[in-house]
Amino acid sequence: MVELIILGFLFIFIGLNLYFYSKYKLSKLEERQKDKTQNAKNLIDRILRTRIEEEKKSIKRVDAQVRRYL
């Protein structure tokens, strides 16, 4: 009878450990996913800013060429 009680507590202890460990791992995974999402957003912003600057330079060049011909 005592063995069953000890075995029950052991199973409860193992179950709680697995539960809290899985919650911990899930929170770490979510944190990593947020970091990856933020890195992707930063990369997209950098690419868009670069393209906008290139377009501005291109427009200025075309504008200068048009002024020369007028």
Predicted model as a PDB file, atoms N, CA, C, CB and O in Angstrom, pLDDT in the B-factor column:
MODEL        1                                                                  
ATOM      1  N   MET A   1       0.826  -1.200   0.000  1.00 89.00           N  
ATOM      2  CA  MET A   1       0.000   0.000   0.000  1.00 89.00           C  
ATOM      3  C   MET A   1       0.864   1.256   0.000  1.00 89.00           C  
ATOM      4  CB  MET A   1      -0.936   0.003   1.208  1.00 89.00           C  
ATOM      5  O   MET A   1       0.592   2.197  -0.744  1.00 89.00           O  
ATOM      6  N   VAL A   2       1.900   1.272   0.828  1.00 88.00           N  
ATOM      7  CA  VAL A   2       2.815   2.413   0.887  1.00 88.00           C  
ATOM      8  C   VAL A   2       3.552   2.559  -0.444  1.00 88.00           C  
ATOM      9  CB  VAL A   2       3.825   2.246   2.052  1.00 88.00           C  
ATOM     10  O   VAL A   2       3.829   3.667  -0.902  1.00 88.00           O  
ATOM     11  N   GLU A   3       3.865   1.398  -1.060  1.00 90.00           N  
ATOM     12  CA  GLU A   3       4.554   1.431  -2.344  1.00 90.00           C  
ATOM     13  C   GLU A   3       3.687   2.112  -3.406  1.00 90.00           C  
ATOM     14  CB  GLU A   3       4.924   0.007  -2.789  1.00 90.00           C  
ATOM     15  O   GLU A   3       4.195   2.868  -4.234  1.00 90.00           O  
ATOM     16  N   LEU A   4       2.385   1.846  -3.380  1.00 92.00           N  
ATOM     17  CA  LEU A   4       1.480   2.480  -4.345  1.00 92.00           C  
ATOM     18  C   LEU A   4       1.415   3.988  -4.134  1.00 92.00           C  
ATOM     19  CB  LEU A   4       0.075   1.877  -4.236  1.00 92.00           C  
ATOM     20  O   LEU A   4       1.378   4.747  -5.102  1.00 92.00           O  
ATOM     21  N   ILE A   5       1.402   4.421  -2.890  1.00 93.00           N  
ATOM     22  CA  ILE A   5       1.375   5.859  -2.592  1.00 93.00           C  
ATOM     23  C   ILE A   5       2.663   6.510  -3.082  1.00 93.00           C  
ATOM     24  CB  ILE A   5       1.188   6.107  -1.068  1.00 93.00           C  
ATOM     25  O   ILE A   5       2.631   7.571  -3.707  1.00 93.00           O  
ATOM     26  N   ILE A   6       3.800   5.867  -2.795  1.00 94.00           N  
ATOM     27  CA  ILE A   6       5.080   6.403  -3.255  1.00 94.00           C  
ATOM     28  C   ILE A   6       5.128   6.421  -4.782  1.00 94.00           C  
ATOM     29  CB  ILE A   6       6.255   5.571  -2.688  1.00 94.00           C  
ATOM     30  O   ILE A   6       5.603   7.388  -5.378  1.00 94.00           O  
ATOM     31  N   LEU A   7       4.642   5.364  -5.409  1.00 94.00           N  
ATOM     32  CA  LEU A   7       4.611   5.291  -6.868  1.00 94.00           C  
ATOM     33  C   LEU A   7       3.703   6.385  -7.442  1.00 94.00           C  
ATOM     34  CB  LEU A   7       4.129   3.898  -7.327  1.00 94.00           C  
ATOM     35  O   LEU A   7       4.034   6.997  -8.458  1.00 94.00           O  
ATOM     36  N   GLY A   8       2.573   6.627  -6.799  1.00 93.00           N  
ATOM     37  CA  GLY A   8       1.665   7.696  -7.238  1.00 93.00           C  
ATOM     38  C   GLY A   8       2.330   9.064  -7.163  1.00 93.00           C  
ATOM     39  O   GLY A   8       2.233   9.857  -8.099  1.00 93.00           O  
ATOM     40  N   PHE A   9       3.006   9.341  -6.052  1.00 94.00           N  
ATOM     41  CA  PHE A   9       3.709  10.613  -5.921  1.00 94.00           C  
ATOM     42  C   PHE A   9       4.825  10.731  -6.959  1.00 94.00           C  
ATOM     43  CB  PHE A   9       4.283  10.762  -4.506  1.00 94.00           C  
ATOM     44  O   PHE A   9       5.078  11.815  -7.486  1.00 94.00           O  
ATOM     45  N   LEU A  10       5.479   9.630  -7.244  1.00 96.00           N  
ATOM     46  CA  LEU A  10       6.539   9.634  -8.244  1.00 96.00           C  
ATOM     47  C   LEU A  10       5.974   9.987  -9.618  1.00 96.00           C  
ATOM     48  CB  LEU A  10       7.244   8.267  -8.287  1.00 96.00           C  
ATOM     49  O   LEU A  10       6.549  10.801 -10.340  1.00 96.00           O  
ATOM     50  N   PHE A  11       4.844   9.371  -9.977  1.00 95.00           N  
ATOM     51  CA  PHE A  11       4.214   9.690 -11.260  1.00 95.00           C  
ATOM     52  C   PHE A  11       3.747  11.139 -11.315  1.00 95.00           C  
ATOM     53  CB  PHE A  11       3.035   8.759 -11.513  1.00 95.00           C  
ATOM     54  O   PHE A  11       3.892  11.800 -12.343  1.00 95.00           O  
ATOM     55  N   ILE A  12       3.191  11.631 -10.224  1.00 96.00           N  
ATOM     56  CA  ILE A  12       2.767  13.035 -10.182  1.00 96.00           C  
ATOM     57  C   ILE A  12       3.975  13.957 -10.351  1.00 96.00           C  
ATOM     58  CB  ILE A  12       2.033  13.347  -8.850  1.00 96.00           C  
ATOM     59  O   ILE A  12       3.922  14.929 -11.104  1.00 96.00           O  
ATOM     60  N   PHE A  13       5.062  13.642  -9.645  1.00 95.00           N  
ATOM     61  CA  PHE A  13       6.281  14.438  -9.738  1.00 95.00           C  
ATOM     62  C   PHE A  13       6.837  14.445 -11.157  1.00 95.00           C  
ATOM     63  CB  PHE A  13       7.329  13.910  -8.770  1.00 95.00           C  
ATOM     64  O   PHE A  13       7.207  15.499 -11.676  1.00 95.00           O  
ATOM     65  N   ILE A  14       6.898  13.274 -11.784  1.00 96.00           N  
ATOM     66  CA  ILE A  14       7.404  13.178 -13.159  1.00 96.00           C  
ATOM     67  C   ILE A  14       6.483  13.933 -14.111  1.00 96.00           C  
ATOM     68  CB  ILE A  14       7.533  11.696 -13.597  1.00 96.00           C  
ATOM     69  O   ILE A  14       6.956  14.636 -15.003  1.00 96.00           O  
ATOM     70  N   GLY A  15       5.181  13.795 -13.930  1.00 95.00           N  
ATOM     71  CA  GLY A  15       4.224  14.496 -14.789  1.00 95.00           C  
ATOM     72  C   GLY A  15       4.357  16.003 -14.676  1.00 95.00           C  
ATOM     73  O   GLY A  15       4.328  16.707 -15.686  1.00 95.00           O  
ATOM     74  N   LEU A  16       4.503  16.504 -13.460  1.00 96.00           N  
ATOM     75  CA  LEU A  16       4.659  17.946 -13.279  1.00 96.00           C  
ATOM     76  C   LEU A  16       5.966  18.439 -13.890  1.00 96.00           C  
ATOM     77  CB  LEU A  16       4.607  18.305 -11.791  1.00 96.00           C  
ATOM     78  O   LEU A  16       6.010  19.504 -14.506  1.00 96.00           O  
ATOM     79  N   ASN A  17       7.026  17.660 -13.717  1.00 97.00           N  
ATOM     80  CA  ASN A  17       8.300  18.043 -14.328  1.00 97.00           C  
ATOM     81  C   ASN A  17       8.190  18.115 -15.847  1.00 97.00           C  
ATOM     82  CB  ASN A  17       9.397  17.054 -13.932  1.00 97.00           C  
ATOM     83  O   ASN A  17       8.682  19.062 -16.460  1.00 97.00           O  
ATOM     84  N   LEU A  18       7.557  17.137 -16.447  1.00 96.00           N  
ATOM     85  CA  LEU A  18       7.382  17.144 -17.903  1.00 96.00           C  
ATOM     86  C   LEU A  18       6.529  18.325 -18.341  1.00 96.00           C  
ATOM     87  CB  LEU A  18       6.743  15.830 -18.376  1.00 96.00           C  
ATOM     88  O   LEU A  18       6.825  18.968 -19.348  1.00 96.00           O  
ATOM     89  N   TYR A  19       5.474  18.610 -17.592  1.00 96.00           N  
ATOM     90  CA  TYR A  19       4.585  19.729 -17.926  1.00 96.00           C  
ATOM     91  C   TYR A  19       5.348  21.057 -17.897  1.00 96.00           C  
ATOM     92  CB  TYR A  19       3.388  19.781 -16.947  1.00 96.00           C  
ATOM     93  O   TYR A  19       5.284  21.826 -18.856  1.00 96.00           O  
ATOM     94  N   PHE A  20       6.063  21.329 -16.814  1.00 96.00           N  
ATOM     95  CA  PHE A  20       6.762  22.605 -16.694  1.00 96.00           C  
ATOM     96  C   PHE A  20       7.954  22.692 -17.647  1.00 96.00           C  
ATOM     97  CB  PHE A  20       7.229  22.812 -15.259  1.00 96.00           C  
ATOM     98  O   PHE A  20       8.274  23.780 -18.126  1.00 96.00           O  
ATOM     99  N   TYR A  21       8.610  21.578 -17.929  1.00 96.00           N  
ATOM    100  CA  TYR A  21       9.704  21.580 -18.886  1.00 96.00           C  
ATOM    101  C   TYR A  21       9.184  21.899 -20.289  1.00 96.00           C  
ATOM    102  CB  TYR A  21      10.431  20.223 -18.876  1.00 96.00           C  
ATOM    103  O   TYR A  21       9.807  22.659 -21.030  1.00 96.00           O  
ATOM    104  N   SER A  22       8.037  21.313 -20.647  1.00 96.00           N  
ATOM    105  CA  SER A  22       7.480  21.583 -21.972  1.00 96.00           C  
ATOM    106  C   SER A  22       7.022  23.044 -22.077  1.00 96.00           C  
ATOM    107  CB  SER A  22       6.301  20.627 -22.265  1.00 96.00           C  
ATOM    108  O   SER A  22       7.168  23.659 -23.134  1.00 96.00           O  
ATOM    109  N   LYS A  23       6.476  23.598 -21.005  1.00 96.00           N  
ATOM    110  CA  LYS A  23       6.100  25.022 -21.022  1.00 96.00           C  
ATOM    111  C   LYS A  23       7.341  25.895 -21.200  1.00 96.00           C  
ATOM    112  CB  LYS A  23       5.354  25.410 -19.716  1.00 96.00           C  
ATOM    113  O   LYS A  23       7.314  26.877 -21.943  1.00 96.00           O  
ATOM    114  N   TYR A  24       8.425  25.536 -20.517  1.00 96.00           N  
ATOM    115  CA  TYR A  24       9.680  26.282 -20.622  1.00 96.00           C  
ATOM    116  C   TYR A  24      10.211  26.233 -22.053  1.00 96.00           C  
ATOM    117  CB  TYR A  24      10.732  25.719 -19.641  1.00 96.00           C  
ATOM    118  O   TYR A  24      10.589  27.261 -22.614  1.00 96.00           O  
ATOM    119  N   LYS A  25      10.238  25.040 -22.640  1.00 96.00           N  
ATOM    120  CA  LYS A  25      10.745  24.895 -24.002  1.00 96.00           C  
ATOM    121  C   LYS A  25       9.870  25.648 -24.996  1.00 96.00           C  
ATOM    122  CB  LYS A  25      10.823  23.418 -24.386  1.00 96.00           C  
ATOM    123  O   LYS A  25      10.381  26.250 -25.941  1.00 96.00           O  
ATOM    124  N   LEU A  26       8.556  25.619 -24.788  1.00 95.00           N  
ATOM    125  CA  LEU A  26       7.642  26.332 -25.666  1.00 95.00           C  
ATOM    126  C   LEU A  26       7.873  27.838 -25.586  1.00 95.00           C  
ATOM    127  CB  LEU A  26       6.194  26.000 -25.309  1.00 95.00           C  
ATOM    128  O   LEU A  26       7.852  28.519 -26.612  1.00 95.00           O  
ATOM    129  N   SER A  27       8.090  28.361 -24.398  1.00 95.00           N  
ATOM    130  CA  SER A  27       8.338  29.796 -24.268  1.00 95.00           C  
ATOM    131  C   SER A  27       9.647  30.178 -24.950  1.00 95.00           C  
ATOM    132  CB  SER A  27       8.370  30.208 -22.786  1.00 95.00           C  
ATOM    133  O   SER A  27       9.734  31.238 -25.569  1.00 95.00           O  
ATOM    134  N   LYS A  28      10.666  29.327 -24.843  1.00 95.00           N  
ATOM    135  CA  LYS A  28      11.932  29.601 -25.521  1.00 95.00           C  
ATOM    136  C   LYS A  28      11.747  29.580 -27.035  1.00 95.00           C  
ATOM    137  CB  LYS A  28      13.000  28.578 -25.102  1.00 95.00           C  
ATOM    138  O   LYS A  28      12.314  30.410 -27.746  1.00 95.00           O  
ATOM    139  N   LEU A  29      10.952  28.628 -27.525  1.00 95.00           N  
ATOM    140  CA  LEU A  29      10.689  28.528 -28.957  1.00 95.00           C  
ATOM    141  C   LEU A  29       9.942  29.767 -29.456  1.00 95.00           C  
ATOM    142  CB  LEU A  29       9.881  27.255 -29.268  1.00 95.00           C  
ATOM    143  O   LEU A  29      10.270  30.302 -30.515  1.00 95.00           O  
ATOM    144  N   GLU A  30       8.943  30.223 -28.702  1.00 95.00           N  
ATOM    145  CA  GLU A  30       8.202  31.430 -29.077  1.00 95.00           C  
ATOM    146  C   GLU A  30       9.115  32.653 -29.089  1.00 95.00           C  
ATOM    147  CB  GLU A  30       7.029  31.659 -28.115  1.00 95.00           C  
ATOM    148  O   GLU A  30       9.000  33.514 -29.961  1.00 95.00           O  
ATOM    149  N   GLU A  31      10.017  32.722 -28.121  1.00 94.00           N  
ATOM    150  CA  GLU A  31      10.948  33.845 -28.061  1.00 94.00           C  
ATOM    151  C   GLU A  31      11.863  33.853 -29.281  1.00 94.00           C  
ATOM    152  CB  GLU A  31      11.781  33.785 -26.773  1.00 94.00           C  
ATOM    153  O   GLU A  31      12.109  34.903 -29.875  1.00 94.00           O  
ATOM    154  N   ARG A  32      12.364  32.676 -29.649  1.00 94.00           N  
ATOM    155  CA  ARG A  32      13.212  32.566 -30.832  1.00 94.00           C  
ATOM    156  C   ARG A  32      12.450  32.954 -32.091  1.00 94.00           C  
ATOM    157  CB  ARG A  32      13.758  31.145 -30.967  1.00 94.00           C  
ATOM    158  O   ARG A  32      12.998  33.602 -32.983  1.00 94.00           O  
ATOM    159  N   GLN A  33      11.172  32.551 -32.158  1.00 95.00           N  
ATOM    160  CA  GLN A  33      10.355  32.881 -33.325  1.00 95.00           C  
ATOM    161  C   GLN A  33      10.135  34.386 -33.424  1.00 95.00           C  
ATOM    162  CB  GLN A  33       9.005  32.153 -33.259  1.00 95.00           C  
ATOM    163  O   GLN A  33      10.154  34.945 -34.521  1.00 95.00           O  
ATOM    164  N   LYS A  34       9.928  35.046 -32.284  1.00 94.00           N  
ATOM    165  CA  LYS A  34       9.767  36.504 -32.288  1.00 94.00           C  
ATOM    166  C   LYS A  34      11.040  37.173 -32.775  1.00 94.00           C  
ATOM    167  CB  LYS A  34       9.399  37.019 -30.883  1.00 94.00           C  
ATOM    168  O   LYS A  34      10.983  38.138 -33.537  1.00 94.00           O  
ATOM    169  N   ASP A  35      12.198  36.666 -32.337  1.00 93.00           N  
ATOM    170  CA  ASP A  35      13.471  37.227 -32.784  1.00 93.00           C  
ATOM    171  C   ASP A  35      13.637  37.066 -34.294  1.00 93.00           C  
ATOM    172  CB  ASP A  35      14.639  36.556 -32.047  1.00 93.00           C  
ATOM    173  O   ASP A  35      14.075  37.992 -34.977  1.00 93.00           O  
ATOM    174  N   LYS A  36      13.288  35.897 -34.808  1.00 94.00           N  
ATOM    175  CA  LYS A  36      13.404  35.670 -36.250  1.00 94.00           C  
ATOM    176  C   LYS A  36      12.464  36.596 -37.018  1.00 94.00           C  
ATOM    177  CB  LYS A  36      13.099  34.198 -36.592  1.00 94.00           C  
ATOM    178  O   LYS A  36      12.831  37.132 -38.064  1.00 94.00           O  
ATOM    179  N   THR A  37      11.254  36.781 -36.497  1.00 95.00           N  
ATOM    180  CA  THR A  37      10.290  37.668 -37.148  1.00 95.00           C  
ATOM    181  C   THR A  37      10.814  39.095 -37.167  1.00 95.00           C  
ATOM    182  CB  THR A  37       8.928  37.610 -36.436  1.00 95.00           C  
ATOM    183  O   THR A  37      10.713  39.781 -38.184  1.00 95.00           O  
ATOM    184  N   GLN A  38      11.368  39.545 -36.054  1.00 95.00           N  
ATOM    185  CA  GLN A  38      11.903  40.900 -35.983  1.00 95.00           C  
ATOM    186  C   GLN A  38      13.090  41.062 -36.927  1.00 95.00           C  
ATOM    187  CB  GLN A  38      12.317  41.238 -34.545  1.00 95.00           C  
ATOM    188  O   GLN A  38      13.225  42.098 -37.579  1.00 95.00           O  
ATOM    189  N   ASN A  39      13.947  40.051 -37.004  1.00 95.00           N  
ATOM    190  CA  ASN A  39      15.088  40.118 -37.924  1.00 95.00           C  
ATOM    191  C   ASN A  39      14.613  40.200 -39.375  1.00 95.00           C  
ATOM    192  CB  ASN A  39      16.004  38.892 -37.736  1.00 95.00           C  
ATOM    193  O   ASN A  39      15.178  40.939 -40.181  1.00 95.00           O  
ATOM    194  N   ALA A  40      13.575  39.439 -39.696  1.00 95.00           N  
ATOM    195  CA  ALA A  40      13.030  39.474 -41.062  1.00 95.00           C  
ATOM    196  C   ALA A  40      12.442  40.854 -41.367  1.00 95.00           C  
ATOM    197  CB  ALA A  40      11.946  38.376 -41.247  1.00 95.00           C  
ATOM    198  O   ALA A  40      12.641  41.387 -42.458  1.00 95.00           O  
ATOM    199  N   LYS A  41      11.727  41.425 -40.412  1.00 95.00           N  
ATOM    200  CA  LYS A  41      11.159  42.766 -40.615  1.00 95.00           C  
ATOM    201  C   LYS A  41      12.263  43.798 -40.819  1.00 95.00           C  
ATOM    202  CB  LYS A  41      10.277  43.169 -39.417  1.00 95.00           C  
ATOM    203  O   LYS A  41      12.153  44.669 -41.682  1.00 95.00           O  
ATOM    204  N   ASN A  42      13.327  43.698 -40.023  1.00 96.00           N  
ATOM    205  CA  ASN A  42      14.441  44.634 -40.172  1.00 96.00           C  
ATOM    206  C   ASN A  42      15.107  44.498 -41.534  1.00 96.00           C  
ATOM    207  CB  ASN A  42      15.468  44.412 -39.069  1.00 96.00           C  
ATOM    208  O   ASN A  42      15.475  45.495 -42.156  1.00 96.00           O  
ATOM    209  N   LEU A  43      15.261  43.255 -41.993  1.00 96.00           N  
ATOM    210  CA  LEU A  43      15.866  43.018 -43.297  1.00 96.00           C  
ATOM    211  C   LEU A  43      15.002  43.604 -44.412  1.00 96.00           C  
ATOM    212  CB  LEU A  43      16.076  41.517 -43.523  1.00 96.00           C  
ATOM    213  O   LEU A  43      15.522  44.246 -45.324  1.00 96.00           O  
ATOM    214  N   ILE A  44      13.701  43.390 -44.344  1.00 96.00           N  
ATOM    215  CA  ILE A  44      12.785  43.937 -45.350  1.00 96.00           C  
ATOM    216  C   ILE A  44      12.851  45.459 -45.345  1.00 96.00           C  
ATOM    217  CB  ILE A  44      11.335  43.461 -45.091  1.00 96.00           C  
ATOM    218  O   ILE A  44      12.892  46.078 -46.408  1.00 96.00           O  
ATOM    219  N   ASP A  45      12.862  46.069 -44.160  1.00 96.00           N  
ATOM    220  CA  ASP A  45      12.951  47.526 -44.072  1.00 96.00           C  
ATOM    221  C   ASP A  45      14.241  48.035 -44.709  1.00 96.00           C  
ATOM    222  CB  ASP A  45      12.873  47.980 -42.609  1.00 96.00           C  
ATOM    223  O   ASP A  45      14.229  49.024 -45.442  1.00 96.00           O  
ATOM    224  N   ARG A  46      15.357  47.352 -44.426  1.00 96.00           N  
ATOM    225  CA  ARG A  46      16.640  47.763 -44.990  1.00 96.00           C  
ATOM    226  C   ARG A  46      16.625  47.659 -46.515  1.00 96.00           C  
ATOM    227  CB  ARG A  46      17.776  46.906 -44.412  1.00 96.00           C  
ATOM    228  O   ARG A  46      17.115  48.551 -47.207  1.00 96.00           O  
ATOM    229  N   ILE A  47      16.062  46.569 -47.033  1.00 96.00           N  
ATOM    230  CA  ILE A  47      15.993  46.388 -48.489  1.00 96.00           C  
ATOM    231  C   ILE A  47      15.128  47.466 -49.124  1.00 96.00           C  
ATOM    232  CB  ILE A  47      15.440  44.994 -48.838  1.00 96.00           C  
ATOM    233  O   ILE A  47      15.492  48.042 -50.149  1.00 96.00           O  
ATOM    234  N   LEU A  48      13.975  47.737 -48.507  1.00 96.00           N  
ATOM    235  CA  LEU A  48      13.083  48.757 -49.065  1.00 96.00           C  
ATOM    236  C   LEU A  48      13.728  50.139 -49.033  1.00 96.00           C  
ATOM    237  CB  LEU A  48      11.760  48.782 -48.297  1.00 96.00           C  
ATOM    238  O   LEU A  48      13.611  50.904 -49.990  1.00 96.00           O  
ATOM    239  N   ARG A  49      14.414  50.460 -47.922  1.00 96.00           N  
ATOM    240  CA  ARG A  49      15.086  51.766 -47.853  1.00 96.00           C  
ATOM    241  C   ARG A  49      16.151  51.884 -48.933  1.00 96.00           C  
ATOM    242  CB  ARG A  49      15.719  51.979 -46.464  1.00 96.00           C  
ATOM    243  O   ARG A  49      16.303  52.942 -49.542  1.00 96.00           O  
ATOM    244  N   THR A  50      16.894  50.796 -49.177  1.00 96.00           N  
ATOM    245  CA  THR A  50      17.927  50.807 -50.210  1.00 96.00           C  
ATOM    246  C   THR A  50      17.302  51.020 -51.580  1.00 96.00           C  
ATOM    247  CB  THR A  50      18.732  49.497 -50.188  1.00 96.00           C  
ATOM    248  O   THR A  50      17.811  51.806 -52.379  1.00 96.00           O  
ATOM    249  N   ARG A  51      16.218  50.336 -51.855  1.00 95.00           N  
ATOM    250  CA  ARG A  51      15.562  50.481 -53.158  1.00 95.00           C  
ATOM    251  C   ARG A  51      15.004  51.884 -53.339  1.00 95.00           C  
ATOM    252  CB  ARG A  51      14.442  49.450 -53.311  1.00 95.00           C  
ATOM    253  O   ARG A  51      15.081  52.451 -54.429  1.00 95.00           O  
ATOM    254  N   ILE A  52      14.447  52.440 -52.285  1.00 95.00           N  
ATOM    255  CA  ILE A  52      13.904  53.803 -52.363  1.00 95.00           C  
ATOM    256  C   ILE A  52      15.020  54.789 -52.664  1.00 95.00           C  
ATOM    257  CB  ILE A  52      13.186  54.191 -51.047  1.00 95.00           C  
ATOM    258  O   ILE A  52      14.853  55.682 -53.494  1.00 95.00           O  
ATOM    259  N   GLU A  53      16.161  54.636 -51.993  1.00 95.00           N  
ATOM    260  CA  GLU A  53      17.300  55.527 -52.249  1.00 95.00           C  
ATOM    261  C   GLU A  53      17.786  55.384 -53.689  1.00 95.00           C  
ATOM    262  CB  GLU A  53      18.453  55.229 -51.268  1.00 95.00           C  
ATOM    263  O   GLU A  53      18.112  56.379 -54.337  1.00 95.00           O  
ATOM    264  N   GLU A  54      17.836  54.144 -54.195  1.00 94.00           N  
ATOM    265  CA  GLU A  54      18.262  53.933 -55.581  1.00 94.00           C  
ATOM    266  C   GLU A  54      17.294  54.587 -56.557  1.00 94.00           C  
ATOM    267  CB  GLU A  54      18.380  52.436 -55.884  1.00 94.00           C  
ATOM    268  O   GLU A  54      17.714  55.182 -57.548  1.00 94.00           O  
ATOM    269  N   GLU A  55      16.003  54.477 -56.279  1.00 93.00           N  
ATOM    270  CA  GLU A  55      14.998  55.101 -57.146  1.00 93.00           C  
ATOM    271  C   GLU A  55      15.112  56.621 -57.115  1.00 93.00           C  
ATOM    272  CB  GLU A  55      13.585  54.673 -56.724  1.00 93.00           C  
ATOM    273  O   GLU A  55      14.967  57.280 -58.145  1.00 93.00           O  
ATOM    274  N   LYS A  56      15.372  57.178 -55.930  1.00 92.00           N  
ATOM    275  CA  LYS A  56      15.540  58.632 -55.835  1.00 92.00           C  
ATOM    276  C   LYS A  56      16.735  59.095 -56.667  1.00 92.00           C  
ATOM    277  CB  LYS A  56      15.720  59.059 -54.363  1.00 92.00           C  
ATOM    278  O   LYS A  56      16.658  60.107 -57.363  1.00 92.00           O  
ATOM    279  N   LYS A  57      17.839  58.351 -56.593  1.00 92.00           N  
ATOM    280  CA  LYS A  57      19.021  58.699 -57.376  1.00 92.00           C  
ATOM    281  C   LYS A  57      18.724  58.602 -58.862  1.00 92.00           C  
ATOM    282  CB  LYS A  57      20.200  57.789 -57.011  1.00 92.00           C  
ATOM    283  O   LYS A  57      19.143  59.451 -59.649  1.00 92.00           O  
ATOM    284  N   SER A  58      17.992  57.552 -59.240  1.00 91.00           N  
ATOM    285  CA  SER A  58      17.642  57.357 -60.645  1.00 91.00           C  
ATOM    286  C   SER A  58      16.760  58.498 -61.140  1.00 91.00           C  
ATOM    287  CB  SER A  58      16.929  56.007 -60.842  1.00 91.00           C  
ATOM    288  O   SER A  58      16.958  59.001 -62.246  1.00 91.00           O  
ATOM    289  N   ILE A  59      15.796  58.906 -60.333  1.00 91.00           N  
ATOM    290  CA  ILE A  59      14.902  60.010 -60.711  1.00 91.00           C  
ATOM    291  C   ILE A  59      15.696  61.299 -60.859  1.00 91.00           C  
ATOM    292  CB  ILE A  59      13.776  60.193 -59.664  1.00 91.00           C  
ATOM    293  O   ILE A  59      15.444  62.080 -61.776  1.00 91.00           O  
ATOM    294  N   LYS A  60      16.656  61.528 -59.961  1.00 89.00           N  
ATOM    295  CA  LYS A  60      17.477  62.740 -60.054  1.00 89.00           C  
ATOM    296  C   LYS A  60      18.304  62.725 -61.331  1.00 89.00           C  
ATOM    297  CB  LYS A  60      18.400  62.870 -58.826  1.00 89.00           C  
ATOM    298  O   LYS A  60      18.450  63.757 -61.986  1.00 89.00           O  
ATOM    299  N   ARG A  61      18.854  61.552 -61.696  1.00 89.00           N  
ATOM    300  CA  ARG A  61      19.638  61.449 -62.926  1.00 89.00           C  
ATOM    301  C   ARG A  61      18.773  61.737 -64.148  1.00 89.00           C  
ATOM    302  CB  ARG A  61      20.271  60.055 -63.044  1.00 89.00           C  
ATOM    303  O   ARG A  61      19.173  62.485 -65.040  1.00 89.00           O  
ATOM    304  N   VAL A  62      17.599  61.145 -64.181  1.00 88.00           N  
ATOM    305  CA  VAL A  62      16.706  61.357 -65.318  1.00 88.00           C  
ATOM    306  C   VAL A  62      16.279  62.817 -65.376  1.00 88.00           C  
ATOM    307  CB  VAL A  62      15.468  60.435 -65.225  1.00 88.00           C  
ATOM    308  O   VAL A  62      16.213  63.408 -66.454  1.00 88.00           O  
ATOM    309  N   ASP A  63      15.994  63.390 -64.229  1.00 86.00           N  
ATOM    310  CA  ASP A  63      15.600  64.796 -64.176  1.00 86.00           C  
ATOM    311  C   ASP A  63      16.718  65.689 -64.716  1.00 86.00           C  
ATOM    312  CB  ASP A  63      15.241  65.201 -62.733  1.00 86.00           C  
ATOM    313  O   ASP A  63      16.457  66.634 -65.461  1.00 86.00           O  
ATOM    314  N   ALA A  64      17.959  65.391 -64.340  1.00 86.00           N  
ATOM    315  CA  ALA A  64      19.095  66.176 -64.826  1.00 86.00           C  
ATOM    316  C   ALA A  64      19.256  66.019 -66.332  1.00 86.00           C  
ATOM    317  CB  ALA A  64      20.387  65.756 -64.109  1.00 86.00           C  
ATOM    318  O   ALA A  64      19.556  66.991 -67.025  1.00 86.00           O  
ATOM    319  N   GLN A  65      19.063  64.810 -66.846  1.00 85.00           N  
ATOM    320  CA  GLN A  65      19.164  64.575 -68.286  1.00 85.00           C  
ATOM    321  C   GLN A  65      18.087  65.348 -69.037  1.00 85.00           C  
ATOM    322  CB  GLN A  65      19.052  63.075 -68.595  1.00 85.00           C  
ATOM    323  O   GLN A  65      18.358  65.942 -70.081  1.00 85.00           O  
ATOM    324  N   VAL A  66      16.869  65.339 -68.506  1.00 85.00           N  
ATOM    325  CA  VAL A  66      15.767  66.051 -69.148  1.00 85.00           C  
ATOM    326  C   VAL A  66      16.039  67.545 -69.147  1.00 85.00           C  
ATOM    327  CB  VAL A  66      14.435  65.748 -68.440  1.00 85.00           C  
ATOM    328  O   VAL A  66      15.763  68.220 -70.138  1.00 85.00           O  
ATOM    329  N   ARG A  67      16.567  68.068 -68.069  1.00 84.00           N  
ATOM    330  CA  ARG A  67      16.876  69.504 -68.008  1.00 84.00           C  
ATOM    331  C   ARG A  67      17.947  69.869 -69.021  1.00 84.00           C  
ATOM    332  CB  ARG A  67      17.334  69.901 -66.596  1.00 84.00           C  
ATOM    333  O   ARG A  67      17.900  70.953 -69.604  1.00 84.00           O  
ATOM    334  N   ARG A  68      18.917  68.978 -69.241  1.00 84.00           N  
ATOM    335  CA  ARG A  68      19.957  69.262 -70.225  1.00 84.00           C  
ATOM    336  C   ARG A  68      19.383  69.379 -71.627  1.00 84.00           C  
ATOM    337  CB  ARG A  68      21.023  68.181 -70.191  1.00 84.00           C  
ATOM    338  O   ARG A  68      19.825  70.208 -72.422  1.00 84.00           O  
ATOM    339  N   TYR A  69      18.396  68.544 -71.925  1.00 80.00           N  
ATOM    340  CA  TYR A  69      17.814  68.565 -73.259  1.00 80.00           C  
ATOM    341  C   TYR A  69      16.825  69.684 -73.463  1.00 80.00           C  
ATOM    342  CB  TYR A  69      17.151  67.273 -73.538  1.00 80.00           C  
ATOM    343  O   TYR A  69      16.515  70.032 -74.603  1.00 80.00           O  
ATOM    344  N   LEU A  70      16.321  70.257 -72.388  1.00 75.00           N  
ATOM    345  CA  LEU A  70      15.344  71.351 -72.524  1.00 75.00           C  
ATOM    346  C   LEU A  70      15.979  72.670 -72.598  1.00 75.00           C  
ATOM    347  CB  LEU A  70      14.389  71.352 -71.405  1.00 75.00           C  
ATOM    348  O   LEU A  70      15.288  73.682 -72.713  1.00 75.00           O  
TER     349      LEU A  70                                                      
ENDMDL                                                                          
END                                                                             
